[in-house]
Amino acid sequence: MMDNLRAAANNIVLKIILALIILSFILTGVGGYLTGGSGDYAAKVNGQVIERAQLEQAFQSERSRMQQQLGDQFSVLAGNEGYMQQMRQQVLSQLIDRVLLDQYAKKLGLNVSDDQVKDAIRKEAYFQTDGQFDNAKYLDLITRMGYSADNYAQSMRQQLINQQMLQGFGDSGFVLPSESQAMAALMLQERDVRLATINLQALQAKQTVSDDELKAYYEQNKSSFIAPEQVKVSYIALDAAAMQDNVAVTEADISAYYDQHQSSYGQPERRNYSVIQLKTEADANAVLAELKNGADFATLAQEKSTDIISRRNGGELGWMEPETTADELKQANLTEIGQVSGVVKSSVGYLIVRLNDIKPALVKPLSEVHEAITKTVKQERAVDAYYALQQKVSEAATSDNESLASAEEAAGIKAVQTDWFTRDNIPATLDFKPVIQSIFDGSLIGENGAPGSNSDVITVDGDRAFVIRVTGHQPEGIEPFDKVKDRVIEMVKRNKAVQEAKLQGEKLLVALKQGNGDEAMAAAGLSFGSVEKMTRASEDSQLVEAVFSLPHPQEGKPVYGMAQDRQDNVVLIALDMVRPGTLPADEMKTFISKMEESMTGIAFDALLSNLRKEAKITMGAAEQQPQ
């Protein structure tokens, strides 16, 4: 790592890029991580240490990516300590796998150079603008993904090494033509079937049940008739966003805010520099003499600069703000456009610097930002008013704990009363984890289901808050027979219909196999339908499984079977023909490729499993799981 940084220090352009990266670290809070650390380790893999700091950074990166993907839903997961611990263990497991693969790659002699890593990053489509690598886009995207420039490069290096190993597996593994043909014939096989369905609903409508049957079923299946816990609540909702409509903002307020925050509405001064980088002071003085004699700066930069990146552009470095300007450029003390410095000594050799242009600091006029400031001031004042009101309502709800009357008066609005609901059908307005937890944790419920105390103010996302009072409670319990009798009747009738359909189907299947099927089917009012072509991809998986489990029929002699479809109807099956699957030559190539990919993936997983089995892996004290 330090060697890479020293190498980077020998290039003025890379120093500027490094300044940008360090600035992004500071802005995103990574700077504190880089300066901190711990002597403990997360794990040792065959003696190679995975530092706790590495794990923390990888965990935070994964957390950031999850938050980007799931948005507000992630806050629910983040509140689950068990889930976050599991995610941490998964991240550590991935780091261990990465070390194992890196060690194995070194054993095989596989390597990826820094130039290959840079080239791969530059070729990534999402880092490009108009077909060219865009450094600003690159830094922005990797920061939003939770990466630093260094650990993104390390991740890319590992990907390239893994690709080398995967390519090795792919080149060494192959599928015989006979194997691919046999697999295609089996997987793409078609079967011609005729079906006869014993309609369950028709049989169910004919069933009769006695009270004794119903009560017996109820007693044996009481666990199927459990009524979930139910509550009714009154609540007062406070919303900072809704309060903005009542906030008045004057022109004086807007002007005062603008004056206090002008730095937020502009752009700092930017400067455009060009450099010629040389190895020795003598070389630099010689070039400076040529410039004084009228030589073209860009031409000399292209011919003589040792900085291979900037010399392509005639030495030009582009526009830079003060925070991203290298110290050597500042030391040149250039103040006028077109001014050329003397020889500037630096850690990369000797520089001659030219100031190409200056863009002065700009501040947008109040007229351009008036609307945005108005909105901001309203938001800030609404939030202030919201927190003041929240405190007032909280005190009222606490002092008068027998109802929400005082809290209603403090809030200036009436409480909303809900109907009965359970954990599974929370009213949308109250569907927030802290609110649900307060309602159902029992602290707001009085004895025997009577109303209890008022909640404290419960804050949720988006500057919203609630005060809750449970006004009715029904604990979880078995529903009485009289309340569920209609459901019991339907269940018992359906069960009896299923049994009758299966019995009828089995009798018909015996007759079909014995050659007496026509008479039996006619007597039952059934007949087979027209021929259907069925593949393994057909929708009704239960029926497909039964069809493809039947043996191949002999010519002119169907094979019979029985199954149930997705609606639980009993289905009699007549299998007439089986045709092996085939593929055109071009599609067969794709099929073989997919088979080889599958084999490669299996081999790669087996490699990782074997590397783990043979490795000596020691977990750090903080990462050891309790037994």
ABEGO torsion letter per residue (X at the ends): XAAAAAAAAABAAAAAAAAAAAAAAAAAGAAAAAABEBABBABBBGGBBBBAAAAAAAAAAAAAAAAAAAEAAAAAAAABAAAAAAAAAAAAAAAAAAAAAAAAAAAAGBBBBAAAAAAAAAABAAABBGGBBBAAAAAAAAAAAGBBAAAAAAAAAAAAAAAAAAAAAAAABBBBAAAAAAAAAAAABBBBBBBBBBBAAAAAAABBBBAAAAAAAAAAAAAAABBBBBBBBBBBBBBAAAAAAABBBBAAAAAAAAAAAAAAABBBBBBBBBBBBBABAAAAAAAAAAAAAGBBAAAAAAAABABAAAAAAGGBAEBBBAAABBAAAAAAGBABBGBBBBBBBBAAEBBBBBBABBBBBBBBBAAAAAAAAAAAAAAAAAAAAAAAAAAAAAAAAAABAABAAAAAAAAGBBBBBBBBBBAABBBAAABBAAAAAAAAAGAABBBGGBBBBBBBBBBBBGGBBBBBBBABBBBBBBBBAAAAAAAAAAAAAAAAAAAAAAAAAAAAAAAAAAGAAAAAAAAAGBBBBBBBBBBAABABAAAAAAAAABBBBBBGBBBBBBBBBAAGBBBBBBBABBBBBBBBAAAAAAAAAAAAAAAAAAAAAAAAAAAAAABBBBBBAAABBBX
